[in-house]
Amino acid sequence: MTPLVAAESAGIDYGVTRVFEEIDLVIAPGTQTVITGRSGSGKSTLLLILAGLIEPSRGAVSWPGLSPDPRIRRGQIGMVFQAPSLMPELSALENVTLPLRLRGTSLATAWADSGAALATVGAADLADSRPAQLSGGQQQRVAVARVLAGRHLLVLADEPTGALDRENAQQVVSQLREAVTRAGGALLLATHDEEIAAGFTARLDLDSLAQATP
């Protein structure tokens, strides 16, 4: 099966600081992987590299199972960031709808898919609210809904439950995993929450990688 993304001996430096090196990773459709490690181990950086948003200092990253056109490929990759990154002047529903419209989805379909995604994460009643009117946890639910509505082939989630309580965190992760499965895509989720990490069978632990590197 053609992998969606592959990293070969990928490493990253910030100035003279070596964050990580020699990461070999192949992510195929249908797989779900958790990335763990202490704060500063490079979890967020690795996701940004796999998304094509930054280049590795060493090694290479490719996307054999995605479009060779970067403009199209960006629409095939969905990201949930640590900070919700919502547009402040747009309502929650408009924030979820915007990426769909930018990809050329019709207005009617975009509204319908966005409304359904908000309902899935228990945020249907927040549709008309702007980000400033929402709590951190509510904003993160909207950010997750934005990815759910996109039906992306590759979803990269960076600490998506940091602003949620235990019950809601488990629920949101479950919804995210189910949505990725329905889309036939792959999920990489970075977290420091061991309870969430324990629910994944595939794991990349950056702390262990650092200890194994000479």
C-alpha distance (Angstrom), angle and dihedral (degrees) to the residues before:
residue distance angle dihedral
M1 . . .
T2 3.79 . .
P3 3.82 110.3 .
L4 3.78 119.5 -124.1
V5 3.80 92.7 -141.6
A6 3.79 133.7 4.6
A7 3.79 130.8 -170.6
E8 3.79 119.8 -162.1
S9 3.80 119.1 -165.0
A10 3.80 88.3 -31.2
G11 3.79 117.9 -180.0
I12 3.77 136.2 167.0
D13 3.80 134.8 -154.6
Y14 3.77 130.1 -169.2
G15 3.79 103.0 -156.0
V16 3.79 106.0 -56.0
T17 3.81 92.3 -18.2
R18 3.80 114.7 100.6
V19 3.80 107.7 -149.6
F20 3.80 97.5 -176.7
E21 3.78 139.7 -33.3
E22 3.78 143.8 -165.3
I23 3.79 98.2 31.6
D24 3.79 113.2 167.2
L25 3.78 112.2 -173.7
V26 3.80 134.0 162.3
I27 3.80 118.4 -171.9
A28 3.80 116.6 -167.2
P29 3.80 128.0 -169.9
G30 3.78 112.6 -82.6
T31 3.80 95.7 27.0
Q32 3.80 125.8 121.2
T33 3.79 119.3 -161.9
V34 3.78 132.4 180.0
I35 3.81 120.8 -147.5
T36 3.79 115.3 -152.4
G37 3.78 136.0 178.8
R38 3.76 142.8 120.4
S39 3.78 121.9 -69.9
G40 3.80 108.1 -73.6
S41 3.80 94.5 24.0
G42 3.81 91.3 116.8
K43 3.81 104.3 -101.5
S44 3.80 94.4 136.5
T45 3.80 92.3 41.8
L46 3.80 92.1 52.5
L47 3.80 91.5 52.8
L48 3.81 90.7 50.3
I49 3.81 89.8 51.7
L50 3.81 92.1 49.2
A51 3.82 89.1 49.5
G52 3.79 90.5 53.2
L53 3.80 92.4 -119.5
I54 3.81 93.6 121.2
E55 3.79 131.0 20.5
P56 3.80 122.7 -122.3
S57 3.78 117.7 -112.2
R58 3.81 88.9 -132.4
G59 3.77 135.4 14.2
A60 3.78 125.9 19.0
V61 3.79 143.1 -86.4
S62 3.80 124.4 -153.4
W63 3.81 136.6 177.2
P64 3.83 105.7 -146.7
G65 3.80 94.3 165.3
L66 3.80 96.2 46.7
S67 3.78 133.1 67.1
P68 3.82 117.4 -68.4
D69 3.81 86.8 -140.6
P70 3.84 106.4 88.4
R71 3.81 91.3 -151.0
I72 3.79 92.1 57.9
R73 3.80 92.9 38.0
R74 3.80 91.5 58.1
G75 3.79 88.3 62.1
Q76 3.80 91.1 51.0
I77 3.81 91.8 56.6
G78 3.80 120.7 69.6
M79 3.79 123.0 -165.7
V80 3.78 133.0 -164.2
F81 3.80 108.2 -164.1
Q82 3.81 128.2 -156.9
A83 3.81 87.7 -110.4
P84 3.81 112.6 49.8
S85 3.85 92.5 -124.2
L86 3.79 94.9 -155.1
M87 3.79 123.4 168.9
P88 3.84 103.4 -106.5
E89 3.80 96.1 -148.3
L90 3.82 94.0 53.5
S91 3.79 129.6 77.4
A92 3.80 120.0 -116.4
L93 3.80 90.8 -100.3
E94 3.79 91.9 48.5
N95 3.81 90.7 49.7
V96 3.79 90.4 55.0
T97 3.80 92.5 43.8
L98 3.81 98.0 48.0
P99 3.86 99.1 77.4
L100 3.79 90.2 48.0
R101 3.79 92.1 52.7
L102 3.81 90.9 47.5
R103 3.82 87.8 55.2
G104 3.79 90.5 54.0
T105 3.81 99.5 -101.8
S106 3.79 112.7 155.5
L107 3.79 116.3 -103.7
A108 3.80 94.0 -115.9
T109 3.80 93.3 50.4
A110 3.80 92.6 43.9
W111 3.82 92.1 52.0
A112 3.80 91.9 47.2
D113 3.82 95.5 47.0
S114 3.80 92.3 44.5
G115 3.79 93.2 49.6
A116 3.79 90.9 49.2
A117 3.82 91.3 49.5
L118 3.81 92.0 51.3
A119 3.79 89.6 49.9
T120 3.80 90.4 50.4
V121 3.81 91.8 59.1
G122 3.80 93.3 42.3
A123 3.80 94.7 -106.3
A124 3.81 102.8 111.3
D125 3.81 90.1 115.8
L126 3.82 89.9 57.5
A127 3.82 95.1 58.9
D128 3.82 95.4 109.4
S129 3.82 96.4 39.9
R130 3.79 123.1 104.1
P131 3.83 119.4 -133.1
A132 3.83 93.0 -104.3
Q133 3.81 88.4 61.1
L134 3.80 93.0 54.1
S135 3.78 132.9 80.3
G136 3.79 120.0 -120.2
G137 3.79 91.0 -100.6
Q138 3.79 92.5 49.4
Q139 3.79 91.3 49.7
Q140 3.78 90.2 52.0
R141 3.80 90.8 51.9
V142 3.80 88.3 54.8
A143 3.82 90.0 49.4
V144 3.80 90.5 52.0
A145 3.81 90.3 47.3
R146 3.81 88.6 53.6
V147 3.80 89.4 59.4
L148 3.81 93.9 42.5
A149 3.81 90.8 54.7
G150 3.80 91.6 52.3
R151 3.81 96.5 62.1
H152 3.79 89.7 -149.0
L153 3.78 124.1 -170.8
L154 3.81 92.3 -137.2
V155 3.81 121.3 33.9
L156 3.80 120.9 -171.0
A157 3.80 114.8 -170.3
D158 3.80 121.0 -171.3
E159 3.82 111.5 -160.7
P160 3.82 90.7 -39.6
T161 3.82 93.6 176.1
G162 3.80 100.2 47.5
A163 3.81 93.4 112.3
L164 3.82 96.3 41.2
D165 3.79 132.0 89.1
R166 3.80 120.3 -116.2
E167 3.80 98.4 -92.2
N168 3.78 95.1 44.6
A169 3.81 92.1 43.6
Q170 3.79 92.5 57.7
Q171 3.80 90.6 45.1
V172 3.80 94.6 51.2
V173 3.81 92.9 47.3
S174 3.80 90.0 49.9
Q175 3.80 91.0 50.7
L176 3.79 91.4 48.0
R177 3.80 92.1 50.2
E178 3.80 92.5 47.8
A179 3.81 92.0 49.6
V180 3.81 92.3 50.8
T181 3.80 90.2 48.9
R182 3.81 91.7 51.3
A183 3.81 90.0 50.9
G184 3.81 91.2 50.6
G185 3.79 89.7 -123.3
A186 3.78 137.4 126.5
L187 3.80 131.3 -105.1
L188 3.79 131.6 -150.1
L189 3.79 112.5 -175.3
A190 3.79 123.4 -174.7
T191 3.79 116.4 -155.4
H192 3.78 143.7 151.4
D193 3.82 90.2 -154.8
E194 3.79 106.9 107.2
E195 3.80 93.9 -163.5
I196 3.77 90.9 58.2
A197 3.81 92.6 42.1
A198 3.80 90.6 52.5
G199 3.79 89.8 64.6
F200 3.82 91.8 66.2
T201 3.78 123.4 79.5
A202 3.83 94.3 -160.8
R203 3.80 116.2 62.2
L204 3.79 137.7 172.6
D205 3.81 110.2 -163.5
L206 3.80 111.4 -164.7
D207 3.80 92.6 -166.7
S208 3.80 90.5 60.0
L209 3.79 90.2 46.0
A210 3.80 91.0 53.5
Q211 3.81 91.7 49.5
A212 3.80 90.9 50.8
T213 3.81 93.9 50.0
P214 3.84 112.8 94.2
